[in-house]
Each structure stands twice: as structure tokens, then as C-alpha cells.
Amino acid sequence: MFTAFARAFKTPDLRKKLLFTLGIIVIYRLGAHIPAPGVDYTKVQQCIDQADSGGLLGLMQMFSGGALLQITIFALGIMPYITASIILQLLTVVIPRLEALKKEGQSGTAKITQYTRYLTVALAVLQGTGLVATARSGALFQNCSVGDQIVADKSVFTTVIMVITMTAGTAAVMWLGELITDRGIGNGMSILMFISIAATFPGALWAIKESGKLADGWIEFGTVILIGFVMVGLVVFVEQAQRRIPVQYAKRMIGRRSYGGTSTYIPLKVNQAGVIPVIFASSLLYIPALIVQFSNSQAGWATWITDNFVQQNEPYYMVAYFLLIVFFAFFYVAISFNPDEVADNMKKYGGFIPGIRAGRPTAEYLSYVLNRITWPGSLYLALIALVPTMALAGFGGANANFPFGGTSILIIVGVGLETVKQIESQLQQRNYEGFLR
């Protein structure tokens, strides 16, 4: 592999793309350490070690590469764009106009991308306002004595400047991601997401070592590294697993020429939904804790939610998390893969599954196979997401700090595999050799 990397840097075009991607990554990481105007950075550092970064807050902290709690210009990171993309994808199913744009090809995709940008900016304004308001009130660091002094100037002008700065930072992150997609290697947004998650690994691993008790923490440190490697191997195995549905295309005579007669397959992945169900479930479970936090109620229902749905190691939280991931896995697969549409397209071009009649029987067969493979895929997602809570709560004192969580591993493995495939394909075009050979 190292020889292949050397060959990649020896290829002029590929070297330019790799260096350009690395340059954008450096700029992105620099922006994640520049404090927003009006923030007392010294007080932030005093409070950040005591922060409870679980639930949706921990998810946003992970996607921002640790910039969220430091309240930097890139504090929101890539999260508004991810949310906007998911919303547009869901709305495509229910809004006929968006569905028609999706079927128009490249022009329709460009229009949907433009809508995604607008929605990203709107979400950045909302999330930025919420983050600034939370920081001003001291609720961002509830266990810190100087948490309400992070934003010393609580005037409207300072608040507006902070929100505008964070919104501009989100737009800049989106632009940097699109630059990587156009002129670099891989999907830009995925690469930035990969870098954000990987940037939190060294600090989290060292925190586990520092808080360990066996052999000055090195035994805990080594155990976590070993479990991380095992998890990566298992995730790679499942992410690459797929059910291939054979498709045969009949021969057609057009004039004096014969077309068709080829064989191909429809690849149905075991984890067809990706990491989306985990994000949906985490976001939904954070809502009850958010309601209690802002209501300041001492009623029985508020106490019950605080006792059972704030800490991730509570049994009710884990059961609800598990069930929600399974539900959203089926829900997202149902809206992202339409068996009727696939069956109609196959019938239109003369394709059929051997042993299955074209049309309605084909759609029913695809739906049956998809439901069968979604069950193990959803259970796999739920178990991977619960690994830090179930098995590793003792390492580092808090399971939220465990770096090899389900969401992070799924994203890192998926983006890594896709990027390697793109580099491999470009090397094959130039050198006729595989990247891993």
C-alpha cells in the first residue's frame, strides 16, 4: 500500500489533487481553533474539561471536530449541511416538485444542491443562535462556575455578530467541501466529516490513558486500541457485505443491430441505510432532555426524564435508542429504495430477474429481499451504536469520551473505503494497477 501511495504522489495530476485536498484540510482545522468574536477563550478552556458531551450535543461536537464547545468560527462544522441534506432527501419523497427535479438528471440535481445550500444557511442561523444563547446563559457548561462568563458582553450587537460569524463559518466549510469535490480527491463533505471525527481521537485516547488505574492507564489504553481495531474490522466486513440480485437483459433488434443480452446485478447492501438511523435516533432522544433543561420544571415527569433519558447508561435510554435505530433503519431504507420504481425501469429496458416475472412480481421480490437483509443490518447498527455504553463505560470515566463509538467508526470506515476506491480507480486509469496490489 505504501508503494501505491508513492506511485500516487509520482503521478502529477493525482499529486495535485492530493496536495490540494491536504491544503483544504489544513485550512479547515485552523478555522476550528479560531475563537468567535466576543468569546473569552481562557474561561472556555477552564470549562471544557467539565462539559458533558452526550446525546445530540456530543454528536454535534464530534462532527465539528471539537470546535463546538470551544465556540470557534467553525463551531457548527458540517452538521447544518448534513441536516439540510437529510431533510431534502426526505422531502423528495413527499413533495412532487422535488421528486420531479430528482428525475431530471444533472440539472435537477444541481437545483436540489442549490436548495440544500439555502437550507444549510438557514439552519446555521438557527443553530448558531441556539449555541450563542446557551453559551450566554451558562447552560452550555452547567457544571462550571464561570460558565455564564464565557460571553462577557451580552448585548444584542455582540450576539448578532457571533451568529453572523458562525453562519459565515458554516458557509465557508460548505464551500471548502465543494472545492475538494471539484478539484480534490473524494467527496468533500465526507472528507471534512472524516477529518472532524479523526481529530478528536488523540485527545480522547489520551484522556482514557490519564484516567486509567491499571499500570498508569496503559492497560486501559491498549485495551481500547485493541477493541477499536476489532470494531473497525467488523464494520469493514459488514459494510462491504451485499446481496447481489442477478438481472438479465433480453436481446433487442433495432434495425440490423442487436442490443442487450447482457447480465448484471442489483447490489443491495446489508447496511443500506448507512449512519442515518443513528443520527435520527440520537437527535430524537435529545429532545426530552432539551425540554426539561429549558422548562426548569420540578414536576414528576421532568424528574423521571432526568433520571432515565439524560445519562446514556440508563436502561430506558439504551432500550429506546436500540428500538429507534431499528425503526429508522427500516424507515430510511423504505424511502431511499423504491422497489416499484426499480422494477418499472427494468421492465422498460427489457430486464428481468431469472425465475421472476417482470413488473409487480419483481417489485414484491425486491421488497421481500430488502426486508430480509435490513433486519440484520438494523440490529448491527443498533449494537455498534451501543458498544460504548454497554461494554466500555468504565474506560475514561465517561462513555461519551470513548473515541471508537458506533457513529464515528461507521463514518470513518465508510469514507475511508470510498476514498481508497476513488484513488484506486484513478491509479488504474494511469498505471493499470490496483491500489491495493
C-alpha positions in Angstrom: 0.0 0.0 0.0 2.8 2.4 0.8 4.3 1.7 -2.7 0.9 2.6 -4.1 0.9 5.9 -2.2 4.3 6.6 -3.5 3.0 6.0 -7.1 0.0 8.2 -6.4 2.3 11.1 -5.5 4.5 10.4 -8.5 1.5 10.9 -10.8 1.3 14.7 -11.5 -2.5 15.1 -11.7 -3.1 12.9 -8.7 -0.4 14.6 -6.7 -2.0 18.0 -7.3 -5.4 16.7 -6.2 -3.9 15.1 -3.0 -1.9 18.2 -2.1 -5.0 20.4 -2.8 -7.1 18.2 -0.5 -4.5 18.3 2.2 -4.3 22.1 1.9 -8.1 22.5 2.4 -7.9 20.1 5.4 -5.3 22.4 7.0 -7.4 25.5 6.4 -10.4 23.7 7.9 -8.6 22.6 11.0 -7.1 26.1 11.5 -10.6 27.6 11.4 -11.7 25.1 14.0 -9.3 26.8 16.5 -10.1 30.5 15.9 -12.5 31.7 18.6 -15.6 33.6 17.6 -15.7 37.3 18.5 -17.0 38.1 22.0 -15.8 34.8 23.5 -13.5 34.6 26.5 -11.2 31.8 25.4 -9.5 31.4 28.7 -12.8 30.7 30.5 -13.8 28.3 27.7 -10.7 26.3 28.4 -11.5 26.3 32.1 -14.9 24.8 31.5 -14.4 22.5 28.5 -12.9 19.6 30.6 -16.0 19.5 32.8 -18.5 19.5 29.9 -21.0 16.7 29.5 -20.9 16.0 25.8 -23.5 13.3 25.5 -26.6 12.9 23.2 -27.1 15.3 20.4 -24.5 17.8 21.8 -21.9 15.0 21.7 -22.9 14.3 18.1 -22.5 17.9 17.0 -19.2 18.1 19.0 -17.9 15.1 17.1 -19.0 16.4 13.6 -17.4 19.8 14.4 -14.0 18.2 15.3 -14.2 19.5 18.9 -14.9 23.1 17.8 -18.4 23.3 19.1 -17.7 23.6 22.8 -14.7 25.9 22.1 -17.2 28.3 20.3 -14.9 28.9 17.3 -15.9 30.4 13.9 -16.3 26.8 12.6 -18.2 25.7 15.7 -21.2 24.4 13.8 -19.0 22.5 11.4 -20.6 20.3 8.8 -23.7 19.5 10.9 -26.1 22.1 9.3 -25.2 20.7 5.8 -25.8 17.1 6.9 -29.1 18.1 8.5 -30.1 20.0 5.3 -29.2 17.1 3.1 -31.2 14.6 5.1 -34.2 17.0 5.2 -34.1 17.5 1.4 -33.8 13.7 0.8 -36.9 13.1 3.0 -38.8 15.9 1.3 -38.1 14.5 -2.1 -40.4 11.6 -1.3 -43.4 13.8 -0.2 -43.0 16.8 -2.5 -43.8 16.1 -6.2 -41.7 19.1 -7.3 -38.5 17.8 -5.7 -39.2 14.3 -7.0 -39.6 15.7 -10.5 -36.3 17.6 -10.1 -34.5 14.4 -9.0 -35.7 12.6 -12.1 -34.4 15.4 -14.4 -30.8 14.3 -14.1 -27.9 16.6 -13.7 -29.9 19.8 -14.0 -32.4 18.7 -11.4 -29.6 17.6 -9.1 -27.9 21.0 -9.4 -31.2 22.6 -8.4 -31.6 20.4 -5.3 -28.0 21.2 -4.4 -28.8 24.9 -4.5 -31.8 24.3 -2.3 -29.6 22.4 0.1 -27.2 25.4 0.3 -30.0 27.8 1.2 -31.4 25.4 3.8 -27.9 24.9 5.3 -27.5 28.7 5.8 -31.0 28.9 7.4 -30.2 26.0 9.7 -26.8 27.6 10.6 -28.6 30.8 11.7 -30.9 28.8 13.9 -28.2 26.5 15.4 -25.8 29.5 15.8 -28.5 31.5 17.7 -29.2 28.5 19.9 -25.5 27.9 20.6 -24.9 31.6 21.4 -28.0 31.8 23.6 -26.9 28.7 25.5 -23.4 30.0 26.0 -24.6 33.4 27.2 -26.9 31.8 29.8 -24.2 29.5 31.1 -26.2 26.4 30.2 -23.5 25.2 27.8 -21.2 24.4 30.8 -23.7 23.8 33.6 -21.0 22.3 36.0 -18.6 25.2 35.5 -18.5 28.1 37.9 -17.5 30.6 35.2 -19.8 29.1 32.5 -22.0 32.3 32.4 -18.9 34.5 31.9 -17.8 32.9 28.6 -19.6 35.7 26.7 -18.9 38.8 28.8 -20.7 41.3 26.5 -24.3 40.1 26.4 -25.5 43.0 24.2 -27.7 42.3 21.1 -24.9 43.7 18.8 -22.4 41.1 20.1 -24.9 38.3 19.8 -25.7 39.2 16.2 -22.0 39.4 15.3 -21.4 36.0 16.8 -24.3 34.4 15.0 -23.3 36.0 11.6 -19.7 34.8 12.2 -20.8 31.2 12.8 -23.2 31.3 9.9 -20.4 32.6 7.6 -18.1 29.8 9.0 -20.7 27.2 8.1 -20.9 28.6 4.5 -17.1 28.6 4.3 -17.0 24.9 5.4 -19.6 24.1 2.8 -17.5 25.9 0.1 -14.3 24.1 1.2 -16.1 20.8 0.9 -17.3 21.6 -2.6 -13.8 22.6 -3.6 -12.5 19.2 -2.5 -15.2 17.5 -4.5 -14.4 19.6 -7.7 -10.6 19.7 -7.5 -9.5 17.2 -4.9 -10.0 13.5 -4.1 -13.2 12.0 -2.9 -16.4 13.7 -1.7 -15.5 16.9 0.0 -18.2 16.9 2.7 -17.4 13.3 3.6 -13.7 14.1 3.8 -14.3 17.0 6.2 -16.6 14.8 8.3 -13.8 12.2 8.4 -11.2 14.8 9.5 -13.5 16.2 12.2 -14.1 12.8 13.8 -10.4 11.7 13.4 -9.2 15.0 15.1 -11.0 14.0 18.3 -9.3 10.6 18.6 -5.9 11.6 20.1 -7.3 13.7 22.9 -10.0 11.1 23.7 -7.4 8.3 23.8 -5.0 10.2 26.0 -7.9 11.1 28.4 -8.6 7.4 28.7 -4.9 6.8 29.5 -4.8 9.6 32.0 -7.9 8.4 33.9 -6.9 4.7 33.9 -5.8 3.0 37.0 -4.1 -0.2 35.7 -0.3 0.3 35.1 -0.8 4.1 34.9 -3.6 3.8 32.4 -1.6 1.9 29.7 -3.6 -1.3 30.1 -6.9 0.6 29.5 -5.3 2.5 26.7 -4.1 -0.7 25.0 -7.4 -2.5 25.5 -9.3 0.4 23.9 -7.0 0.4 20.9 -7.4 -3.4 20.5 -11.2 -3.1 20.7 -11.1 -0.3 18.2 -9.2 -2.4 15.7 -11.7 -5.3 16.2 -14.6 -2.9 15.7 -13.1 -1.5 12.5 -12.6 -5.0 11.1 -16.2 -6.0 11.8 -17.6 -2.7 10.4 -15.5 -3.2 7.2 -16.8 -6.7 6.9 -20.5 -5.7 7.3 -20.2 -2.5 5.2 -18.8 -4.5 2.3 -21.4 -7.2 2.6 -24.2 -7.1 -0.1 -26.8 -9.3 -1.7 -26.5 -9.3 -5.4 -29.7 -9.7 -7.3 -29.0 -11.1 -10.8 -30.6 -9.2 -13.7 -30.7 -10.5 -17.3 -31.4 -8.1 -20.2 -33.1 -9.7 -23.3 -31.8 -9.1 -26.8 -33.5 -6.5 -28.9 -33.1 -6.0 -32.6 -33.0 -2.3 -33.7 -32.6 -2.3 -37.5 -29.9 -4.8 -38.3 -28.1 -4.5 -35.0 -28.7 -6.5 -31.8 -28.7 -4.8 -28.4 -28.9 -6.2 -24.9 -28.4 -9.8 -23.9 -26.1 -8.8 -21.0 -26.1 -9.9 -17.4 -25.7 -7.7 -14.4 -26.8 -7.5 -10.8 -28.5 -5.1 -8.3 -26.3 -4.7 -5.2 -28.3 -4.5 -2.0 -26.1 -3.7 0.9 -26.8 -5.2 4.3 -26.5 -1.8 5.9 -28.4 0.1 3.2 -29.3 3.0 5.5 -25.7 3.9 6.5 -25.3 6.0 9.6 -28.5 8.0 9.1 -30.6 5.9 11.6 -28.1 6.5 14.4 -28.2 10.3 13.8 -32.0 10.3 13.7 -32.2 8.3 17.0 -29.7 10.4 18.8 -31.4 13.6 17.7 -34.9 12.3 18.8 -33.7 11.1 22.2 -32.1 14.5 23.0 -35.5 16.3 22.7 -36.9 15.2 26.1 -33.7 16.3 27.9 -33.8 19.6 26.0 -37.4 20.2 27.0 -36.6 19.6 30.7 -33.5 21.8 30.5 -35.4 24.8 29.2 -38.6 24.3 31.2 -36.8 24.2 34.6 -39.7 22.2 35.9 -39.5 20.1 39.1 -42.6 18.1 38.2 -42.6 14.3 38.4 -42.4 13.8 34.6 -39.3 16.1 34.5 -37.6 14.2 37.2 -38.4 10.9 35.5 -36.9 12.1 32.2 -33.8 13.4 34.0 -33.3 10.1 35.8 -33.8 7.9 32.7 -33.1 9.8 29.5 -30.2 12.2 30.2 -27.4 9.7 31.0 -26.7 7.2 28.2 -26.0 4.3 30.6 -29.6 4.2 31.8 -31.6 1.1 30.8 -34.6 3.1 29.4 -32.3 5.2 27.3 -30.5 2.2 25.9 -33.7 0.3 25.1 -35.3 3.4 23.4 -32.0 4.0 21.5 -31.9 0.4 20.2 -35.6 0.4 19.1 -35.4 3.8 17.4 -32.3 2.8 15.4 -34.1 -0.4 14.2 -37.2 1.6 13.3 -35.3 4.4 11.4 -33.2 1.8 9.6 -36.4 0.4 8.0 -37.9 3.8 7.6 -34.9 5.2 5.7 -34.5 2.2 3.5 -38.2 2.4 2.6 -37.9 6.0 1.4 -34.5 5.7 -0.2 -35.0 2.5 -2.2 -38.3 2.1 -4.2 -38.8 -1.5 -5.5 -41.7 -0.4 -7.7 -39.5 2.2 -9.5 -36.6 -0.2 -9.9 -39.0 -2.9 -11.3 -40.5 -0.4 -13.8 -37.1 0.7 -15.0 -36.0 -2.9 -15.5 -39.2 -3.7 -17.4 -38.8 -0.6 -19.6 -35.3 -1.6 -20.7 -36.1 -5.3 -21.1 -34.5 -6.5 -17.9 -35.8 -9.3 -15.6 -34.7 -11.4 -12.7 -34.3 -15.0 -13.6 -37.2 -17.0 -12.4 -39.3 -13.9 -11.5 -41.8 -12.3 -13.8 -41.3 -8.6 -14.7 -43.5 -5.9 -13.2 -45.3 -6.4 -9.9 -43.7 -9.8 -9.0 -40.3 -8.3 -9.4 -41.2 -5.4 -7.1 -42.5 -7.8 -4.5 -39.4 -10.0 -4.7 -37.1 -7.0 -4.3 -39.2 -5.8 -1.3 -39.0 -9.2 0.3 -35.2 -9.5 -0.1 -34.7 -5.9 1.1 -36.7 -6.5 4.3 -34.8 -9.8 4.9 -31.4 -8.1 4.8 -32.5 -4.9 6.6 -33.2 -6.9 9.8 -29.5 -7.9 10.4 -28.4 -4.5 9.1 -30.5 -2.6 11.6 -29.5 -4.9 14.5 -25.9 -4.4 13.6 -26.3 -0.7 13.6 -28.0 -0.7 17.0 -25.4 -2.9 18.6 -22.5 -0.9 17.1 -24.0 2.3 18.4 -24.5 0.9 21.9 -20.9 -0.5 22.2 -19.5 2.5 24.2 -22.5 2.4 26.6 -22.7 -1.4 27.1 -19.1 -2.5 27.2 -16.8 0.5 27.8 -18.4 2.7 30.4 -15.5 2.1 32.7 -12.8 3.4 30.4 -12.1 7.1 30.7 -14.8 7.6 33.3 -17.5 8.5 30.7 -18.7 6.5 27.8 -19.3 9.7 25.7 -15.5 10.1 25.6 -14.8 6.7 24.1 -13.4 7.5 20.6 -14.4 4.3 18.8 -18.2 4.9 19.1 -20.5 3.4 16.6 -21.2 6.6 14.7 -17.6 7.6 14.4 -16.4 4.2 13.3 -19.2 3.8 10.7 -18.4 7.2 9.2 -14.6 6.8 9.2 -14.8 3.3 7.7 -17.3 4.3 5.0 -15.5 7.5 3.9 -12.1 5.7 4.0 -13.3 2.8 1.8 -14.9 5.2 -0.7 -11.8 7.4 -0.9 -9.5 4.4 -1.4 -11.7 3.2 -4.2 -11.5 6.6 -5.9 -7.7 6.7 -5.7 -7.6 3.1 -6.9 -9.7 3.8 -9.9 -7.5 6.8 -10.9 -4.4 4.8 -10.5 -5.8 2.0 -12.6 -6.6 4.5 -15.4 -2.9 5.7 -15.4 -0.9 2.7 -14.3 -3.3 -0.3 -15.0 -2.6 -1.5 -11.5 -4.8 -1.7 -8.5 -4.3 0.5 -5.5 -4.0 -2.5 -3.1 -1.9 -4.7 -5.2 
